[in-house]
Amino acid sequence: MEKCVICGKGGKELVVSPDYPEKRICLDCLNGLVFSLNTLEKELKPLYNALDSALDAFNREMSKKSKK
């Protein structure tokens, strides 16, 4: 019987990846991964925005210096 590659449970509720047909994951683990990725995205979004703003400010300063 096929088993989930994360929790090791077997059953018919396993999802198959088209890229890795030999790997299967149960719906509970899949839902947990999706929730974790969504949470991680929400936590990283402010950091990304801050870094993007800092890069923009740096580029403006460098542009000012190159025009002088």
N, CA, C and O atoms as a Maestro MAE file, in Angstrom:
{
 s_m_m2io_version
 :::
 2.0.0
}

f_m_ct {
 s_m_title
 :::
 protein
 m_atom[272] {
  # First column is atom index #
  i_m_mmod_type
  r_m_x_coord
  r_m_y_coord
  r_m_z_coord
  i_m_residue_number
  s_m_chain_name
  s_m_pdb_residue_name
  s_m_pdb_atom_name
  i_m_atomic_number
  :::
  1 25 0.838 -1.183 0.000 1 A "MET " " N  " 7
  2 3 0.000 0.000 0.000 1 A "MET " " CA " 6
  3 2 0.884 1.248 0.000 1 A "MET " " C  " 6
  4 15 1.896 1.311 0.699 1 A "MET " " O  " 8
  5 25 0.484 2.229 -0.792 2 A "GLU " " N  " 7
  6 3 1.207 3.500 -0.851 2 A "GLU " " CA " 6
  7 2 1.044 4.243 0.468 2 A "GLU " " C  " 6
  8 15 0.012 4.146 1.132 2 A "GLU " " O  " 8
  9 25 2.092 4.991 0.837 3 A "LYS " " N  " 7
  10 3 2.054 5.753 2.080 3 A "LYS " " CA " 6
  11 2 2.477 7.190 1.818 3 A "LYS " " C  " 6
  12 15 3.178 7.488 0.851 3 A "LYS " " O  " 8
  13 25 2.030 8.073 2.706 4 A "CYS " " N  " 7
  14 3 2.384 9.479 2.644 4 A "CYS " " CA " 6
  15 2 3.876 9.623 2.960 4 A "CYS " " C  " 6
  16 15 4.377 9.008 3.901 4 A "CYS " " O  " 8
  17 25 4.585 10.443 2.165 5 A "VAL " " N  " 7
  18 3 6.024 10.619 2.371 5 A "VAL " " CA " 6
  19 2 6.319 11.475 3.606 5 A "VAL " " C  " 6
  20 15 7.463 11.526 4.058 5 A "VAL " " O  " 8
  21 25 5.300 12.148 4.158 6 A "ILE " " N  " 7
  22 3 5.526 12.997 5.324 6 A "ILE " " CA " 6
  23 2 5.167 12.265 6.618 6 A "ILE " " C  " 6
  24 15 6.001 12.146 7.515 6 A "ILE " " O  " 8
  25 25 3.938 11.778 6.716 7 A "CYS " " N  " 7
  26 3 3.506 11.172 7.980 7 A "CYS " " CA " 6
  27 2 3.555 9.646 7.971 7 A "CYS " " C  " 6
  28 15 3.503 9.025 9.033 7 A "CYS " " O  " 8
  29 25 3.653 9.037 6.798 8 A "GLY " " N  " 7
  30 3 3.748 7.590 6.701 8 A "GLY " " CA " 6
  31 2 2.418 6.864 6.719 8 A "GLY " " C  " 6
  32 15 2.396 5.634 6.675 8 A "GLY " " O  " 8
  33 25 1.305 7.588 6.784 9 A "LYS " " N  " 7
  34 3 -0.004 6.945 6.772 9 A "LYS " " CA " 6
  35 2 -0.336 6.482 5.365 9 A "LYS " " C  " 6
  36 15 0.039 7.117 4.380 9 A "LYS " " O  " 8
  37 25 -1.037 5.379 5.289 10 A "GLY " " N  " 7
  38 3 -1.477 4.859 4.008 10 A "GLY " " CA " 6
  39 2 -2.953 5.126 3.821 10 A "GLY " " C  " 6
  40 15 -3.641 5.521 4.762 10 A "GLY " " O  " 8
  41 25 -3.435 4.918 2.633 11 A "GLY " " N  " 7
  42 3 -4.858 5.092 2.371 11 A "GLY " " CA " 6
  43 2 -5.101 5.577 0.963 11 A "GLY " " C  " 6
  44 15 -4.171 5.784 0.183 11 A "GLY " " O  " 8
  45 25 -6.378 5.756 0.653 12 A "LYS " " N  " 7
  46 3 -6.734 6.168 -0.706 12 A "LYS " " CA " 6
  47 2 -6.754 7.678 -0.873 12 A "LYS " " C  " 6
  48 15 -6.877 8.154 -2.002 12 A "LYS " " O  " 8
  49 25 -6.641 8.435 0.173 13 A "GLU " " N  " 7
  50 3 -6.678 9.900 0.124 13 A "GLU " " CA " 6
  51 2 -5.270 10.472 -0.077 13 A "GLU " " C  " 6
  52 15 -4.886 11.419 0.608 13 A "GLU " " O  " 8
  53 25 -4.514 9.914 -0.992 14 A "LEU " " N  " 7
  54 3 -3.161 10.384 -1.258 14 A "LEU " " CA " 6
  55 2 -3.122 11.166 -2.569 14 A "LEU " " C  " 6
  56 15 -3.733 10.769 -3.561 14 A "LEU " " O  " 8
  57 25 -2.396 12.279 -2.557 15 A "VAL " " N  " 7
  58 3 -2.256 13.127 -3.732 15 A "VAL " " CA " 6
  59 2 -0.930 12.791 -4.396 15 A "VAL " " C  " 6
  60 15 0.083 12.610 -3.721 15 A "VAL " " O  " 8
  61 25 -0.941 12.708 -5.719 16 A "VAL " " N  " 7
  62 3 0.246 12.374 -6.492 16 A "VAL " " CA " 6
  63 2 0.726 13.629 -7.206 16 A "VAL " " C  " 6
  64 15 -0.067 14.340 -7.824 16 A "VAL " " O  " 8
  65 25 2.018 13.900 -7.122 17 A "SER " " N  " 7
  66 3 2.609 15.031 -7.836 17 A "SER " " CA " 6
  67 2 2.919 14.609 -9.264 17 A "SER " " C  " 6
  68 15 3.458 13.524 -9.485 17 A "SER " " O  " 8
  69 25 2.580 15.464 -10.250 18 A "PRO " " N  " 7
  70 3 2.929 15.114 -11.630 18 A "PRO " " CA " 6
  71 2 4.443 15.069 -11.856 18 A "PRO " " C  " 6
  72 15 4.929 14.319 -12.703 18 A "PRO " " O  " 8
  73 25 5.181 15.877 -11.091 19 A "ASP " " N  " 7
  74 3 6.633 15.904 -11.241 19 A "ASP " " CA " 6
  75 2 7.320 14.726 -10.562 19 A "ASP " " C  " 6
  76 15 8.383 14.284 -10.998 19 A "ASP " " O  " 8
  77 25 6.713 14.223 -9.497 20 A "TYR " " N  " 7
  78 3 7.289 13.098 -8.744 20 A "TYR " " CA " 6
  79 2 6.199 12.052 -8.505 20 A "TYR " " C  " 6
  80 15 5.687 11.947 -7.391 20 A "TYR " " O  " 8
  81 25 5.838 11.280 -9.526 21 A "PRO " " N  " 7
  82 3 4.716 10.334 -9.375 21 A "PRO " " CA " 6
  83 2 4.962 9.249 -8.322 21 A "PRO " " C  " 6
  84 15 4.016 8.623 -7.843 21 A "PRO " " O  " 8
  85 25 6.223 9.027 -7.965 22 A "GLU " " N  " 7
  86 3 6.499 8.004 -6.952 22 A "GLU " " CA " 6
  87 2 6.274 8.530 -5.535 22 A "GLU " " C  " 6
  88 15 6.232 7.748 -4.585 22 A "GLU " " O  " 8
  89 25 6.129 9.851 -5.386 23 A "LYS " " N  " 7
  90 3 5.914 10.471 -4.071 23 A "LYS " " CA " 6
  91 2 4.436 10.787 -3.911 23 A "LYS " " C  " 6
  92 15 3.802 11.341 -4.810 23 A "LYS " " O  " 8
  93 25 3.900 10.426 -2.755 24 A "ARG " " N  " 7
  94 3 2.500 10.704 -2.473 24 A "ARG " " CA " 6
  95 2 2.393 11.391 -1.119 24 A "ARG " " C  " 6
  96 15 3.209 11.170 -0.225 24 A "ARG " " O  " 8
  97 25 1.366 12.230 -0.988 25 A "ILE " " N  " 7
  98 3 1.161 12.963 0.260 25 A "ILE " " CA " 6
  99 2 -0.329 12.914 0.604 25 A "ILE " " C  " 6
  100 15 -1.180 13.038 -0.276 25 A "ILE " " O  " 8
  101 25 -0.633 12.734 1.882 26 A "CYS " " N  " 7
  102 3 -2.040 12.670 2.285 26 A "CYS " " CA " 6
  103 2 -2.613 14.089 2.343 26 A "CYS " " C  " 6
  104 15 -1.875 15.070 2.431 26 A "CYS " " O  " 8
  105 25 -3.926 14.172 2.293 27 A "LEU " " N  " 7
  106 3 -4.591 15.473 2.264 27 A "LEU " " CA " 6
  107 2 -4.351 16.258 3.542 27 A "LEU " " C  " 6
  108 15 -4.258 17.484 3.497 27 A "LEU " " O  " 8
  109 25 -4.248 15.583 4.678 28 A "ASP " " N  " 7
  110 3 -3.974 16.288 5.939 28 A "ASP " " CA " 6
  111 2 -2.608 16.982 5.886 28 A "ASP " " C  " 6
  112 15 -2.485 18.146 6.265 28 A "ASP " " O  " 8
  113 25 -1.601 16.274 5.421 29 A "CYS " " N  " 7
  114 3 -0.260 16.866 5.316 29 A "CYS " " CA " 6
  115 2 -0.231 17.966 4.262 29 A "CYS " " C  " 6
  116 15 0.420 18.993 4.456 29 A "CYS " " O  " 8
  117 25 -0.928 17.763 3.153 30 A "LEU " " N  " 7
  118 3 -0.992 18.769 2.105 30 A "LEU " " CA " 6
  119 2 -1.642 20.043 2.627 30 A "LEU " " C  " 6
  120 15 -1.145 21.140 2.374 30 A "LEU " " O  " 8
  121 25 -2.742 19.910 3.348 31 A "ASN " " N  " 7
  122 3 -3.405 21.079 3.926 31 A "ASN " " CA " 6
  123 2 -2.498 21.775 4.929 31 A "ASN " " C  " 6
  124 15 -2.471 23.004 4.989 31 A "ASN " " O  " 8
  125 25 -1.760 21.007 5.712 32 A "GLY " " N  " 7
  126 3 -0.826 21.585 6.666 32 A "GLY " " CA " 6
  127 2 0.283 22.355 5.976 32 A "GLY " " C  " 6
  128 15 0.679 23.426 6.435 32 A "GLY " " O  " 8
  129 25 0.782 21.817 4.879 33 A "LEU " " N  " 7
  130 3 1.835 22.505 4.122 33 A "LEU " " CA " 6
  131 2 1.322 23.803 3.500 33 A "LEU " " C  " 6
  132 15 2.013 24.822 3.516 33 A "LEU " " O  " 8
  133 25 0.122 23.760 2.961 34 A "VAL " " N  " 7
  134 3 -0.463 24.963 2.360 34 A "VAL " " CA " 6
  135 2 -0.646 26.032 3.432 34 A "VAL " " C  " 6
  136 15 -0.325 27.200 3.211 34 A "VAL " " O  " 8
  137 25 -1.165 25.630 4.603 35 A "PHE " " N  " 7
  138 3 -1.342 26.584 5.700 35 A "PHE " " CA " 6
  139 2 0.006 27.167 6.117 35 A "PHE " " C  " 6
  140 15 0.121 28.376 6.322 35 A "PHE " " O  " 8
  141 25 1.018 26.322 6.243 36 A "SER " " N  " 7
  142 3 2.349 26.788 6.643 36 A "SER " " CA " 6
  143 2 2.930 27.758 5.619 36 A "SER " " C  " 6
  144 15 3.521 28.772 5.992 36 A "SER " " O  " 8
  145 25 2.769 27.456 4.346 37 A "LEU " " N  " 7
  146 3 3.289 28.344 3.294 37 A "LEU " " CA " 6
  147 2 2.552 29.682 3.291 37 A "LEU " " C  " 6
  148 15 3.172 30.729 3.101 37 A "LEU " " O  " 8
  149 25 1.244 29.654 3.498 38 A "ASN " " N  " 7
  150 3 0.485 30.904 3.558 38 A "ASN " " CA " 6
  151 2 0.915 31.745 4.749 38 A "ASN " " C  " 6
  152 15 1.047 32.963 4.636 38 A "ASN " " O  " 8
  153 25 1.132 31.103 5.886 39 A "THR " " N  " 7
  154 3 1.580 31.809 7.085 39 A "THR " " CA " 6
  155 2 2.963 32.400 6.860 39 A "THR " " C  " 6
  156 15 3.214 33.551 7.216 39 A "THR " " O  " 8
  157 25 3.850 31.630 6.279 40 A "LEU " " N  " 7
  158 3 5.207 32.099 5.998 40 A "LEU " " CA " 6
  159 2 5.182 33.285 5.038 40 A "LEU " " C  " 6
  160 15 5.927 34.248 5.219 40 A "LEU " " O  " 8
  161 25 4.335 33.218 4.029 41 A "GLU " " N  " 7
  162 3 4.222 34.323 3.082 41 A "GLU " " CA " 6
  163 2 3.774 35.602 3.789 41 A "GLU " " C  " 6
  164 15 4.305 36.680 3.523 41 A "GLU " " O  " 8
  165 25 2.800 35.481 4.686 42 A "LYS " " N  " 7
  166 3 2.308 36.651 5.426 42 A "LYS " " CA " 6
  167 2 3.407 37.241 6.315 42 A "LYS " " C  " 6
  168 15 3.496 38.460 6.460 42 A "LYS " " O  " 8
  169 25 4.229 36.397 6.899 43 A "GLU " " N  " 7
  170 3 5.294 36.871 7.775 43 A "GLU " " CA " 6
  171 2 6.453 37.484 6.989 43 A "GLU " " C  " 6
  172 15 7.092 38.422 7.465 43 A "GLU " " O  " 8
  173 25 6.728 36.968 5.796 44 A "LEU " " N  " 7
  174 3 7.846 37.468 5.004 44 A "LEU " " CA " 6
  175 2 7.499 38.690 4.167 44 A "LEU " " C  " 6
  176 15 8.399 39.421 3.754 44 A "LEU " " O  " 8
  177 25 6.227 38.930 3.909 45 A "LYS " " N  " 7
  178 3 5.813 40.052 3.065 45 A "LYS " " CA " 6
  179 2 6.315 41.395 3.609 45 A "LYS " " C  " 6
  180 15 6.852 42.181 2.828 45 A "LYS " " O  " 8
  181 25 6.167 41.705 4.920 46 A "PRO " " N  " 7
  182 3 6.689 42.985 5.422 46 A "PRO " " CA " 6
  183 2 8.208 43.103 5.267 46 A "PRO " " C  " 6
  184 15 8.720 44.181 4.968 46 A "PRO " " O  " 8
  185 25 8.919 42.007 5.469 47 A "LEU " " N  " 7
  186 3 10.372 42.020 5.311 47 A "LEU " " CA " 6
  187 2 10.737 42.295 3.851 47 A "LEU " " C  " 6
  188 15 11.634 43.090 3.573 47 A "LEU " " O  " 8
  189 25 10.059 41.654 2.945 48 A "TYR " " N  " 7
  190 3 10.298 41.887 1.527 48 A "TYR " " CA " 6
  191 2 10.032 43.350 1.181 48 A "TYR " " C  " 6
  192 15 10.825 43.979 0.481 48 A "TYR " " O  " 8
  193 25 8.917 43.892 1.672 49 A "ASN " " N  " 7
  194 3 8.576 45.288 1.376 49 A "ASN " " CA " 6
  195 2 9.635 46.240 1.940 49 A "ASN " " C  " 6
  196 15 10.006 47.216 1.287 49 A "ASN " " O  " 8
  197 25 10.115 45.958 3.141 50 A "ALA " " N  " 7
  198 3 11.152 46.808 3.744 50 A "ALA " " CA " 6
  199 2 12.445 46.743 2.935 50 A "ALA " " C  " 6
  200 15 13.076 47.773 2.695 50 A "ALA " " O  " 8
  201 25 12.840 45.558 2.517 51 A "LEU " " N  " 7
  202 3 14.050 45.415 1.706 51 A "LEU " " CA " 6
  203 2 13.896 46.092 0.350 51 A "LEU " " C  " 6
  204 15 14.840 46.700 -0.155 51 A "LEU " " O  " 8
  205 25 12.722 45.988 -0.231 52 A "ASP " " N  " 7
  206 3 12.463 46.624 -1.511 52 A "ASP " " CA " 6
  207 2 12.542 48.146 -1.387 52 A "ASP " " C  " 6
  208 15 13.098 48.816 -2.258 52 A "ASP " " O  " 8
  209 25 11.990 48.684 -0.312 53 A "SER " " N  " 7
  210 3 12.052 50.130 -0.071 53 A "SER " " CA " 6
  211 2 13.491 50.587 0.156 53 A "SER " " C  " 6
  212 15 13.903 51.632 -0.350 53 A "SER " " O  " 8
  213 25 14.245 49.809 0.909 54 A "ALA " " N  " 7
  214 3 15.643 50.152 1.165 54 A "ALA " " CA " 6
  215 2 16.444 50.123 -0.135 54 A "ALA " " C  " 6
  216 15 17.294 50.986 -0.359 54 A "ALA " " O  " 8
  217 25 16.183 49.153 -0.977 55 A "LEU " " N  " 7
  218 3 16.872 49.070 -2.265 55 A "LEU " " CA " 6
  219 2 16.513 50.263 -3.150 55 A "LEU " " C  " 6
  220 15 17.381 50.822 -3.819 55 A "LEU " " O  " 8
  221 25 15.247 50.650 -3.155 56 A "ASP " " N  " 7
  222 3 14.840 51.829 -3.923 56 A "ASP " " CA " 6
  223 2 15.559 53.078 -3.431 56 A "ASP " " C  " 6
  224 15 16.043 53.872 -4.237 56 A "ASP " " O  " 8
  225 25 15.632 53.259 -2.108 57 A "ALA " " N  " 7
  226 3 16.310 54.422 -1.540 57 A "ALA " " CA " 6
  227 2 17.793 54.401 -1.906 57 A "ALA " " C  " 6
  228 15 18.358 55.436 -2.259 57 A "ALA " " O  " 8
  229 25 18.411 53.256 -1.826 58 A "PHE " " N  " 7
  230 3 19.818 53.118 -2.193 58 A "PHE " " CA " 6
  231 2 20.025 53.490 -3.662 58 A "PHE " " C  " 6
  232 15 20.954 54.225 -3.996 58 A "PHE " " O  " 8
  233 25 19.163 52.983 -4.530 59 A "ASN " " N  " 7
  234 3 19.281 53.275 -5.958 59 A "ASN " " CA " 6
  235 2 19.082 54.764 -6.246 59 A "ASN " " C  " 6
  236 15 19.749 55.320 -7.119 59 A "ASN " " O  " 8
  237 25 18.174 55.409 -5.520 60 A "ARG " " N  " 7
  238 3 17.989 56.859 -5.694 60 A "ARG " " CA " 6
  239 2 19.249 57.614 -5.294 60 A "ARG " " C  " 6
  240 15 19.676 58.541 -5.983 60 A "ARG " " O  " 8
  241 25 19.835 57.209 -4.179 61 A "GLU " " N  " 7
  242 3 21.068 57.869 -3.718 61 A "GLU " " CA " 6
  243 2 22.209 57.660 -4.709 61 A "GLU " " C  " 6
  244 15 22.952 58.595 -5.006 61 A "GLU " " O  " 8
  245 25 22.347 56.464 -5.211 62 A "MET " " N  " 7
  246 3 23.407 56.179 -6.176 62 A "MET " " CA " 6
  247 2 23.173 56.958 -7.475 62 A "MET " " C  " 6
  248 15 24.123 57.416 -8.109 62 A "MET " " O  " 8
  249 25 21.931 57.100 -7.856 63 A "SER " " N  " 7
  250 3 21.602 57.867 -9.060 63 A "SER " " CA " 6
  251 2 21.948 59.338 -8.872 63 A "SER " " C  " 6
  252 15 22.456 59.980 -9.792 63 A "SER " " O  " 8
  253 25 21.676 59.874 -7.686 64 A "LYS " " N  " 7
  254 3 22.022 61.268 -7.391 64 A "LYS " " CA " 6
  255 2 23.534 61.471 -7.452 64 A "LYS " " C  " 6
  256 15 24.015 62.463 -7.998 64 A "LYS " " O  " 8
  257 25 24.277 60.518 -6.886 65 A "LYS " " N  " 7
  258 3 25.740 60.629 -6.856 65 A "LYS " " CA " 6
  259 2 26.327 60.522 -8.259 65 A "LYS " " C  " 6
  260 15 27.319 61.185 -8.560 65 A "LYS " " O  " 8
  261 25 25.742 59.709 -9.110 66 A "SER " " N  " 7
  262 3 26.297 59.543 -10.454 66 A "SER " " CA " 6
  263 2 26.000 60.755 -11.336 66 A "SER " " C  " 6
  264 15 26.713 61.003 -12.309 66 A "SER " " O  " 8
  265 25 24.959 61.506 -11.004 67 A "LYS " " N  " 7
  266 3 24.618 62.697 -11.787 67 A "LYS " " CA " 6
  267 2 25.530 63.869 -11.447 67 A "LYS " " C  " 6
  268 15 25.676 64.799 -12.240 67 A "LYS " " O  " 8
  269 25 26.136 63.825 -10.277 68 A "LYS " " N  " 7
  270 3 27.013 64.931 -9.841 68 A "LYS " " CA " 6
  271 2 28.344 64.892 -10.534 68 A "LYS " " C  " 6
  272 15 29.194 65.746 -10.284 68 A "LYS " " O  " 8
  :::
 }
 m_bond[271] {
  # First column is bond index #
  i_m_from
  i_m_to
  i_m_order
  :::
  1 1 2 1
  2 2 3 1
  3 3 4 2
  4 3 5 1
  5 5 6 1
  6 6 7 1
  7 7 8 2
  8 7 9 1
  9 9 10 1
  10 10 11 1
  11 11 12 2
  12 11 13 1
  13 13 14 1
  14 14 15 1
  15 15 16 2
  16 15 17 1
  17 17 18 1
  18 18 19 1
  19 19 20 2
  20 19 21 1
  21 21 22 1
  22 22 23 1
  23 23 24 2
  24 23 25 1
  25 25 26 1
  26 26 27 1
  27 27 28 2
  28 27 29 1
  29 29 30 1
  30 30 31 1
  31 31 32 2
  32 31 33 1
  33 33 34 1
  34 34 35 1
  35 35 36 2
  36 35 37 1
  37 37 38 1
  38 38 39 1
  39 39 40 2
  40 39 41 1
  41 41 42 1
  42 42 43 1
  43 43 44 2
  44 43 45 1
  45 45 46 1
  46 46 47 1
  47 47 48 2
  48 47 49 1
  49 49 50 1
  50 50 51 1
  51 51 52 2
  52 51 53 1
  53 53 54 1
  54 54 55 1
  55 55 56 2
  56 55 57 1
  57 57 58 1
  58 58 59 1
  59 59 60 2
  60 59 61 1
  61 61 62 1
  62 62 63 1
  63 63 64 2
  64 63 65 1
  65 65 66 1
  66 66 67 1
  67 67 68 2
  68 67 69 1
  69 69 70 1
  70 70 71 1
  71 71 72 2
  72 71 73 1
  73 73 74 1
  74 74 75 1
  75 75 76 2
  76 75 77 1
  77 77 78 1
  78 78 79 1
  79 79 80 2
  80 79 81 1
  81 81 82 1
  82 82 83 1
  83 83 84 2
  84 83 85 1
  85 85 86 1
  86 86 87 1
  87 87 88 2
  88 87 89 1
  89 89 90 1
  90 90 91 1
  91 91 92 2
  92 91 93 1
  93 93 94 1
  94 94 95 1
  95 95 96 2
  96 95 97 1
  97 97 98 1
  98 98 99 1
  99 99 100 2
  100 99 101 1
  101 101 102 1
  102 102 103 1
  103 103 104 2
  104 103 105 1
  105 105 106 1
  106 106 107 1
  107 107 108 2
  108 107 109 1
  109 109 110 1
  110 110 111 1
  111 111 112 2
  112 111 113 1
  113 113 114 1
  114 114 115 1
  115 115 116 2
  116 115 117 1
  117 117 118 1
  118 118 119 1
  119 119 120 2
  120 119 121 1
  121 121 122 1
  122 122 123 1
  123 123 124 2
  124 123 125 1
  125 125 126 1
  126 126 127 1
  127 127 128 2
  128 127 129 1
  129 129 130 1
  130 130 131 1
  131 131 132 2
  132 131 133 1
  133 133 134 1
  134 134 135 1
  135 135 136 2
  136 135 137 1
  137 137 138 1
  138 138 139 1
  139 139 140 2
  140 139 141 1
  141 141 142 1
  142 142 143 1
  143 143 144 2
  144 143 145 1
  145 145 146 1
  146 146 147 1
  147 147 148 2
  148 147 149 1
  149 149 150 1
  150 150 151 1
  151 151 152 2
  152 151 153 1
  153 153 154 1
  154 154 155 1
  155 155 156 2
  156 155 157 1
  157 157 158 1
  158 158 159 1
  159 159 160 2
  160 159 161 1
  161 161 162 1
  162 162 163 1
  163 163 164 2
  164 163 165 1
  165 165 166 1
  166 166 167 1
  167 167 168 2
  168 167 169 1
  169 169 170 1
  170 170 171 1
  171 171 172 2
  172 171 173 1
  173 173 174 1
  174 174 175 1
  175 175 176 2
  176 175 177 1
  177 177 178 1
  178 178 179 1
  179 179 180 2
  180 179 181 1
  181 181 182 1
  182 182 183 1
  183 183 184 2
  184 183 185 1
  185 185 186 1
  186 186 187 1
  187 187 188 2
  188 187 189 1
  189 189 190 1
  190 190 191 1
  191 191 192 2
  192 191 193 1
  193 193 194 1
  194 194 195 1
  195 195 196 2
  196 195 197 1
  197 197 198 1
  198 198 199 1
  199 199 200 2
  200 199 201 1
  201 201 202 1
  202 202 203 1
  203 203 204 2
  204 203 205 1
  205 205 206 1
  206 206 207 1
  207 207 208 2
  208 207 209 1
  209 209 210 1
  210 210 211 1
  211 211 212 2
  212 211 213 1
  213 213 214 1
  214 214 215 1
  215 215 216 2
  216 215 217 1
  217 217 218 1
  218 218 219 1
  219 219 220 2
  220 219 221 1
  221 221 222 1
  222 222 223 1
  223 223 224 2
  224 223 225 1
  225 225 226 1
  226 226 227 1
  227 227 228 2
  228 227 229 1
  229 229 230 1
  230 230 231 1
  231 231 232 2
  232 231 233 1
  233 233 234 1
  234 234 235 1
  235 235 236 2
  236 235 237 1
  237 237 238 1
  238 238 239 1
  239 239 240 2
  240 239 241 1
  241 241 242 1
  242 242 243 1
  243 243 244 2
  244 243 245 1
  245 245 246 1
  246 246 247 1
  247 247 248 2
  248 247 249 1
  249 249 250 1
  250 250 251 1
  251 251 252 2
  252 251 253 1
  253 253 254 1
  254 254 255 1
  255 255 256 2
  256 255 257 1
  257 257 258 1
  258 258 259 1
  259 259 260 2
  260 259 261 1
  261 261 262 1
  262 262 263 1
  263 263 264 2
  264 263 265 1
  265 265 266 1
  266 266 267 1
  267 267 268 2
  268 267 269 1
  269 269 270 1
  270 270 271 1
  271 271 272 2
  :::
 }
}
